[in-house]
Amino acid sequence: MTELHKIRVEVNGALVERTVEPRRLLSDFLREDLGLTGTHVGCEQGICGACTILLNGRAARSCLIFAVQVDGAKVMTIEGLSNSGAVRHLQDLFSKHRALQCGYCTPGMIVVAYDLLQHLPSPTAQEIRDGMSAALCRCTGYVGIIEAVTEAARERVAAVDCATPVHMTSD
Amino acid sequence: MKPAPFNYRAPDKLTEALDLLATYGSDAKVLAGGQSLVPAMNFRLNRFALLIDINRIRELEYIRIDGQVLRIGALTRHRDIEMSPLVREHAPLVAEAVRHVAHLPIRTRGTIGGSLSHADPAAESPAIVLALDGTLVLQSRTGARSVRATEFFQGMFSTALQPNELLVEIQLPVAQPGQRFAFEEVSRRRGDFAIVGVGAMVNLQHGRISQARFAACGVGTGPVRLRAAEQLLEQQVPTAALFARAAAAAAAAVDPQTDIHADAEYRRRLLAGLVERVGMRAAGLSEGAKRD
C-alpha cells in the first residue's frame, strides 16, 4: 500500500485541498478529482500537448507531472484562462479561421498559443510555427491554427503600437 | 497507461535527498524534470519502490561564473539555460543547442542534470557537454567526486552515476577568445529528438585551427566525440576541402544504430553533412545553412 499525500494547490485562483496517491497524474487529478475536463489527455507521453496547462505561469504537460508535485503551486487550466476572458479573443480567432474540427486538441492549442504570445509579443511566422508545433492536431492541417495565432499576434502588436504614446506621456 | 504504485518523498535539502539515496539505493529513482522518466513510468517500462523528487531542492538551481568555469546546477531547467545571458556569453554552444531540446512546454520542466543522467543517445545535452569537455560533479552522502564527461557517459542510458549518487553540478570551461561554436541537427519535425546532431568548437589562432572539439548525438550508444575529425583539423588552415575530409573521417569512424527513425548508413551521411556544415560555420567560412 502506498502512502497517501495531502496537497494544497491553487487551481484557477481557488485553493483546493485533496488527498492523492503519488502516482496520480496532474492531468487525471484535474479531470477526475476536480472535474476540470477541459484539460484533455491524448498520449500520456508529453508529445501531443492536449494536456498543456500553466504551472506557476509556465506552460507544462500535465501528463508528465504528478499531482503530489504541485503541492503549494499555482495551476491554471483552460477553464481558468477561458472564464477570466484571458483567451476569449484567441478562441474567437480559432473559430473565425476554422482552426479546429473535432476540437480535441483545442484546449491545449489555446494554452500553447496564449503562452507563446506571452513570451513573444511579436513573433515571426517561423516562431509561430515552431511554437505551435508543441501541440498536435490531426484534423486541420494547422493552416487555420497558424492563421488564428498570426492574427492574434498582429493585433497585439497594433494594440501595443497605439498604446505606446500614452505610456510615453504618462512617464 | 498509468504508472505502477510508488512511494514519494520530496526533500527540500540536498543532504536529505542524499540520505534517502544512501538508504534506498537502486530501489529509489530520482525525479527531476520528469520529461523522460514520467513517460517511461506511464508506459510501465520501469517501476520503483520510492521516487525521490528533487524539484524542491532550490540549491541545485543556479547558473554562475566562477573564474574560468561556468557552473550550472543540475536542476536548472532547459528554458532557464536558454534565457540565461551568462550562458549566451560564456557557453554559446549550449545556448544554441538548448533551443533544439524538445518544445517550450517541455523545456520549462526538463533539467540539464536530468537529461545528462538519463543519457539518451539522441539527446543534445550529453553531446554538448562532451564537446565542451565539461566536468560533472556527483555527490553522495559520503562526499563528492568530479567526473569528466568523457568518463561519465558509458553507453546506452548508462553513466558513471552510482545508485547512491546524485549529479549536482555541471562545470563547463568559459569560452575563450578565438573559440567559435556551432550546433545543428536533423530531425523529422521541429522539437523531435534529433536523428543526428553535431556540436563543434573550433579555436582559430593566426589563421590556423589550434584546437577542434566535435561531438555528436544519434550516431552511437551514447554521445560520441568525433576524434578522427578533430585530429584531421588541428593545426591546419581551415578550408572547405579540409572540412569535407574531416566529415568523411568522422563518418567512417562511427558505428551508428539502425532503428525505426533511420538506418546506420543514413545516419552516417547525416553526420558527414552536419560535421561539414557546423565546422564551416564555426570557422567562419559560411554563415548560411543555419536553420531556425
HADDOCK unambig.tbl for C-alpha pairs under 7 A between the chains (distance, minus, plus):
assign (segid A and resid 2 and name CA) (segid B and resid 5 and name CA) 6.58 0.50 0.50
assign (segid A and resid 2 and name CA) (segid B and resid 6 and name CA) 6.13 0.50 0.50
assign (segid A and resid 2 and name CA) (segid B and resid 7 and name CA) 5.55 0.50 0.50
assign (segid A and resid 3 and name CA) (segid B and resid 7 and name CA) 6.17 0.50 0.50
assign (segid A and resid 22 and name CA) (segid B and resid 6 and name CA) 6.70 0.50 0.50
assign (segid A and resid 22 and name CA) (segid B and resid 7 and name CA) 6.52 0.50 0.50
assign (segid A and resid 22 and name CA) (segid B and resid 8 and name CA) 6.11 0.50 0.50
assign (segid A and resid 23 and name CA) (segid B and resid 3 and name CA) 6.08 0.50 0.50
assign (segid A and resid 23 and name CA) (segid B and resid 5 and name CA) 5.91 0.50 0.50
assign (segid A and resid 23 and name CA) (segid B and resid 6 and name CA) 6.68 0.50 0.50
assign (segid A and resid 44 and name CA) (segid B and resid 39 and name CA) 6.74 0.50 0.50
assign (segid A and resid 44 and name CA) (segid B and resid 42 and name CA) 6.86 0.50 0.50
assign (segid A and resid 45 and name CA) (segid B and resid 39 and name CA) 4.50 0.50 0.50
assign (segid A and resid 58 and name CA) (segid B and resid 108 and name CA) 6.74 0.50 0.50
assign (segid A and resid 59 and name CA) (segid B and resid 105 and name CA) 4.90 0.50 0.50
assign (segid A and resid 60 and name CA) (segid B and resid 105 and name CA) 4.47 0.50 0.50
assign (segid A and resid 60 and name CA) (segid B and resid 106 and name CA) 6.37 0.50 0.50
assign (segid A and resid 60 and name CA) (segid B and resid 108 and name CA) 6.66 0.50 0.50
assign (segid A and resid 60 and name CA) (segid B and resid 109 and name CA) 6.87 0.50 0.50
assign (segid A and resid 61 and name CA) (segid B and resid 105 and name CA) 6.46 0.50 0.50
assign (segid A and resid 64 and name CA) (segid B and resid 34 and name CA) 6.40 0.50 0.50
assign (segid A and resid 64 and name CA) (segid B and resid 35 and name CA) 6.25 0.50 0.50
assign (segid A and resid 64 and name CA) (segid B and resid 38 and name CA) 5.45 0.50 0.50
assign (segid A and resid 64 and name CA) (segid B and resid 39 and name CA) 6.70 0.50 0.50
assign (segid A and resid 130 and name CA) (segid B and resid 190 and name CA) 6.53 0.50 0.50
assign (segid A and resid 134 and name CA) (segid B and resid 103 and name CA) 5.37 0.50 0.50
